[in-house]
Amino acid sequence: MIVLLAAFALVSLVIPALTRRLHTRVFFVTALIPAAAFIYTLLQTPAVLADTPPTESIPWISQLNLDLSFRVDTLSWLLALVVTGVGTLVMLYCIKYFAASEEGLGRFAAVFLAFTGTMYGLVIADNVYLLFILWEATTVFSFLLIGHNTGRLASRIAAMQALIVTTAGGLVMLVGLVMLAERTGTASLARLIDLAPEGTAVTIAIMLILVGALSKSAIVPFQFWLPSAMAAPTPVSAYLHAAAMVQAGIYLIARLAPGFAQTPGWQPLLLGLGVFTMLVGGWRALTQVDLKLLLAYGTVSQLGFLLTVVSFGTRTAALAGVALLLAHALFKAALFLVVGLIDHRVGTRDLTKLSGLGREAPFLTTIAVIATASMAGIPFTAGFVAKESVLASFIESASAGSALGWIAIVGVAVGSTLTVVYSARFVWGAFASKNGVETVRPLHENVWFLSSPAILAASSLVLAPFFGTVGTVLEGYSTQFVSEGYDYSLKLWHGFDAAFFISAATLLIGLALFWARTQVFALQSLVPAIVDSNKLYRSTLRTLDRVALRVTATTQRGSLPFYLTVILLVMVGSVGSTLALNRSWPDSIRLFDSAGQLAIGAVMIVAALALVAAKKRFQAAVLVGVVGYGMAALFAFHGAPDIALTQVLVETVTLIAFVLVLRRLPARLGKAHGSSRRVLRAAVGLSVGLLMGIVAIVALGARSADPISASLPDLAYEIGHGRNVVNVVLVDIRGWDTLGELSVIVAAATGVASLVFLRSRTDNLPRVSEARARGTIRARLKPSREIVSSEYVPGVQDPSTRNAWLLAGRKLAPENRSILLEVVIRLLFHPLIVLSLYLLFAGHNLPGGGFAAGLVAGLALAGRYLAGGRYELGAAAPFDAGRILGVGLVLAAGTATVPLLLGADALTSTFFETTIPLLGHVEFSTSTIFDIGVYLVVIGMVLDVLRSLGAEIDRQREESSESLESGSTI
């Protein structure tokens, strides 16, 4: 089973590439996988009959009880055959349905196959969390399939509608599944049903799960998304909306029924909704002129019928329910495919424009009549056998005094009558000759095109006599219910019993109503629609849009002070309320440990107060840095050299970034936009500062147990094989967090660069070797003979051809140069790079690590740029920052995932040690590779900032200056 699911996934990935060569023949390839799954499921029949369900399981996330567990019992066996069998036929149908020039054909084929595999996995999943994952995956894939025709607004709206409704229901269902799993202590679906706990919490959980099931199967009040989804290509409707996706909700209810059918509210709720949906769908189907919409509302009606049966909770009803589920998949998929054929050959689905098609296409008409007969419950079809068994089960319950049994009989009888009416309307509308309507001339009947609906329709006819044999297998599901003492089996003929007479009455009354259709439809048009769920849905979305626009207009003003004020006031209100309710105040307050801390704190306070009064931006940036450096000093006082070093480096890099940005801003604060509401801002700032001080005091005083940090040194050495606790924690113990932070850094660096490089993410700054860069600069800056000294002596080296040790040269204006700074930076650059490498590899046991080492290397690059400009930076770093970021992230992620391939948990590290001549004892931990990734990401981030906020802005300013000069010259 797991191999088959992997095949579905892997083949889906290569289908788009194959489509470019095979065109529509690619559906032969896609059909092979579900066909293989169908055959495999058939081979499991003996095990299913022997009540020894085949199972497969692979542990995945044990902390969440999430395993790849699959189990094929009777119900799963039946649904797996339906999903894979109908899926195979529909894919073969697609070969002739689509043209080779169909836009997005490869994408459609890949998504269709992926959906089939996901649906197959859903019906055999035995883990509730895995079931939910696959459940939501079918929602996503159905969104893509319904919206296949991306150029049509109707397709996009229908896809979004289905996505919103079914996703919302799925999220509600997830809450119920979690509650149920936590209540029972198991995530196994089979085990959970066997335990069948009771209680208020269980009842709530079941009701939440039912919300997801009802929304998936388009049960009232969620039925409106299904008719809208008819904007999808016909193969999608034939599969998703007849045999697969919409059956998922029915399947889940049938799966839970053996354990939870007696849950309070289960039977009245589901029976009422099922009967009502059956009547609403049948009623709306009578008014449709589009054959596809007629079938869509008929599907809604049949889903209500299915819900009524599978939720009833008796053994006979359970057997009838699975029989009806099988019959429905066969006849409804066949009818949708028939509509696709009509649309293809005639060019319309409007039954008012179709006439004489029965004579022109007899084979197609025969297929449609057989499938429609099964849907209407005509004798000697699979639909008839299923409907007879349903009525028999309800009659049995009603005879035993069940009021719900009588409600079910009346509801199903009326609903079946409507089914007969819209079935007759479908056959008449599609194939009959109509007065005043021109006879259509369809294209030639293609045998291959007809084969899929023919097989499905024939199955409805051939299966009926053998339902006794099929029922023997299906009884494996119904035996999970308590026996009512009534022995009932599926077979073609039960004699002239009560069920037969009710069925015959629905047929006769239905045909009579269709005969008087003009009067019936006139009467129907007088009945107003009390509630239109589709209009209610659209009205709800419009209201949400208006509220969102109003909220956005009120809050999104483009004012950073306003945003900060709102955020800080919410924090003061929420955290302040928590503090006001706090009862764990500390007995004493310890303000400081040493006079040095007090002095540093005083400096930070003075800097903060000076910052408030600062008038210039650069002055404010420096004062912010003073506060940061003071924090680094406090870290050092507390014996945290790693954190202190990192804080110093971060403050330095941040200050450089500030300086680069400030070049494009007015020198003085408030020059463009002056400060307003100073009193309010001061009050907010004081409130936040006071609040955070109190939070710190309360948090430190509330500790009642020994902190976990006390054991970190031992964990770092025993697990991470390192003595630097901070570094080992970052790259080993909490490596997942670090990996996430690296992703954020990459995204932030890319975002900053994208804002500056407007045309392309790739800049055009020099990335050549230092020697070549010098030669390039020298060639560009070579002076003309006129400016060479008159004392120039031939034979002596021309000063313009000397190797340039400092590349700034004549590219920087004299007032912007500092020879001393250039020389010092040039001398310190390589030692700083070596120091960064030392910090990188020594950081596992000594102060340092990938983050600090990357910042040191970044500072070296920043120094080169600040001293010599963008050409100096280009020579120092002749590579693309984006590639450095990518390589670093790949190294870190690879270190996390490689252990999975070796059977270990993600981020598991390995330790090597050996003795090497001259070097002595050498130790190496694989987490160092992760640290190298961190090192490269930090360097890439700093380089990206320097290239974007520094060098690219320089280039843009130079271009602006040249444009101005050329303009003034002109």
C-alpha positions, 0 to 999 in steps of 0.5 A: 500500500505504501509503495503504491502511494509512493508510486502515485506521488512520484509518477505525478511529478514526472507527468508534466514532462511526459505530457510534452512528448505523449500529449493526451496519451499521457493518460495511459501512463496515469491510468496504470497506477490506479489500475495497479492499485485496483488489482492489488485491492482485489487480491486482498479480498480473501484476507478481507473475507477472513476478517484479517485486514491487511495492515502496513505501518511506518513510524513517523512523528511519534510525539504526535502519534502520527504514523503512516498506518494503513488498514484495509477492512471491508469498508476500505476495500470497497472504497479503494475499489471504487476510487481506483476502478472509476479513476482508471476509467475516467483517466482513459476517458480523458484521452479522447476528451481533451485535445492535444493543444489543451492548455495546462494538460500536463498539470491537469494530468499530474494533479488528477493522478495525485488526487486519485492517490490521495483519495486512495490513501484517505480511504485506507488510512488508519491514523486520524491525523494522517486521515486529516492530512490526506483529507485536506490534500484532496481539498487542495487538489480538487481546488486545482482541478475545479479551477483547471480553466484558469481563464474562466472567472466561473472556474476560479470562483467555483474552485475558491468556493469549494476550497473555502467551504471544505477547508473550513469544515476540515479545520473544525473536524481536526479539532474533533479528531484531536479531542477524540484521540486525546480522550481515547489515548490512541490515534488509530481509527480502528482502535478508536472505534472499538473503544467508542468512549462516551461523555460530553467531550466525546459528543462534542468531538463527534459533532465537530467531526460531522461538520467536516464530513457534511461540508465535504459531502455537500450536505445542507447547508453546505450543498451549494458548492457542489453545483457551482463546481460543475464549472470543472471539466467533465472528467473532474465532475465524473470522478470527484463529484460522483465517486471520490471526493464527495463520497469522503464525508459519507465514508467517514460517517460510515466509518464512525457509525459502528462506534458512535451511531448511538452518540446523543444527537447523531441519529436525529441530526444526520437523519434530518439533514439527510432527508432534507438534502435529498428533498432539496437536491431533487426539487432543485434538479427538476428546474435545471436545463443544463444536463450537468447541473441537473446531475449535480443537484441529483448528486446532492439528492443522492448524497442526502440519501446515502447520509440517511442510510449510513448514519441510521445505525442498524445492521441492515441499514449499514449493509444497504448503505454500502450497497447504495454507495457502490451503486451510486458511484457506478451510475453517477460517474457513467452519467457525467461521462455521458454528458461530457460526450454529448457536450463534445459531439453536439456542443451544448448541454442545454436540454431545450436545444437537444432533440433527436439525439436518441436516434442519432446516437443509439449506443450512447442512448443505451448507456445513458438509459441503463445508468439512469435506470439504476439511479431511479431504482428500476428493477434488475439494476444495482440501484434497485437492489440497493434501494430495496435493501434501504427501504427494507431496513427502514421498514424493519425499524419502523415495525419495531416502533422507531419514529425515526424509521417512519420519518426515514421511510416517508423521506426516502419515498418522497425523495425517490419519487423526485429522483424518478422525475429528474431521471426521466427529465434527464433522458427526455431532455438529452435524447428525445425528439422535441417539437420545434427543436431542430434535430442535432447531428452529433459527430461520429461515435468513437468506441474508445470514447464510449468505453468508459461510460459503457463499462460503468453502466454495464456494471450497474446492470451486470452487478445486480444478479451477483449482489448476493455474492458481493453482499457476502463481502460487504457483510464484513462491515455490517456485522460491526453493528448490533443485530436486530434479530432480522436476517437480511441479505442482498439479492436481486429479488425479495418477492412482492414485499412492502419494500417492493410496493413502496419502490413501485409506488415511487416509480409510478408516481414519479413517471406520472409527475413527469408526464404532467411536467408542465403543470408540475413545473408551473406549480414549482415556480410559484414556490419561493426559495425560503433560504438560498445557501449560495446567496447566503455564502456570497452575502457573507463574503461581501460582508467580510470584504467590507469589514476587512476594508473598513478595518484596513482603512482604519488601521493601515494608515502608512504610519509607523508610529501609529502601528507601534502605538497600537501594538504597544498598547495591546501589549500593555493592556494584555500583559498589564491585565495578567500582572494585575491578576498575578498573586505570585509577587516576589518577596524581595527585589535584587536590583544589581549584583555589582557596581559595574552593572550599576555603572553600565546601566546608568550609561544605558539610561543616559544614552536612552534619554539622550536618544529621545532628545536627539535631533539628527539621525546619525546621532540617534543611531549611535545612541541606539548602539550605545544601549546595545553595547551596554547590553553586551557588557552586562552579558559579559559581567554575567559570564556569557562571553559568547552572547556578549561577543555576538551582541557586539558584532550585531550592534556593529553590523546594525550600526553600519546598516543604519549608516548606509540607509541614513545616506538616503534620508534627511540628516535631521529628524523631523525635517520631512515629518515632524513628531506629533502627540509627544505626550501620548508617545511619552506616556506609551513609552513610559508605560511599556518600560515600566511594564517590562521592568515589572514583568522581569521582576515578577518572572524572576521571582516566580521561579519555584523549580530549578531551571533546566539551564542548570543541566545544559552544560552536561547535555551539551557535552554528552549529546553535542560533544562540545563545551560551548553551551551556547553554540551546541544549543544553537546547532544541536539541541535546538537546531530546528529553531536555528534552521527556521531562523536561517530561513527568516534571514534568507527571506529578509536579505532577499527582501531587502535586496529586491527592494533596491534591485528593482529590475532584477534580483541579481546585481551587476557589481564586480565579482572578479578576482582581486588582480583582475579587478585591479587591472579593470580599475587601472584600465578604466582610470589610466590618465591621458598623456596630458595629465601625466607629469612633464617630467615623465621619463621614458623607460620608467614605469608609468604610474598608471600601470602600477598594481593598485593595492588600494582599489579606491584610487581615483574612483572616490572623491578626495573628500570621501577618502581616508588613506589611513583607514584604507591601509588599516582595513586592507591590513586587517582584512585577511587576519579578520577572515582567518579569525572568523574561521578560527571562531567557526571551528573553535566555537564548539568548545570555545567562544565563537560559532558560526553566527559570531564567525559570520559576523566577523567575516561580514565586518571585514567585508563591511570595512573593505566597502566603507574604506574603498567603495563598491570596487573594493567590495567587488574585489574582496567578495567576487561571488553572488550573495544569493548563492552564498545564502543558498549554499548555507541554507542547503548545508544546514538543511542537509545536516538536518535531513541526512540522518533521516536517510540513515534511520535516525532522527532529524538533526542527529549528530555524530562525533569523530575523534582521532589522532593525527601526526603533528596536529595531535588529538582531533575531534569533529562533530557533524553539527559543525557542518550545520555551523558552516551553513550558519556561517555562510548564511550570515556572510551572505546576509551581510554581503547582500546588505552591503551590495544593496544598501551600499554599492547599488545605491552608490551606483544609482547615485553615480548614474543620477549625477552623470545624468544631471551633468550630461543634462546641464552640458546639453 
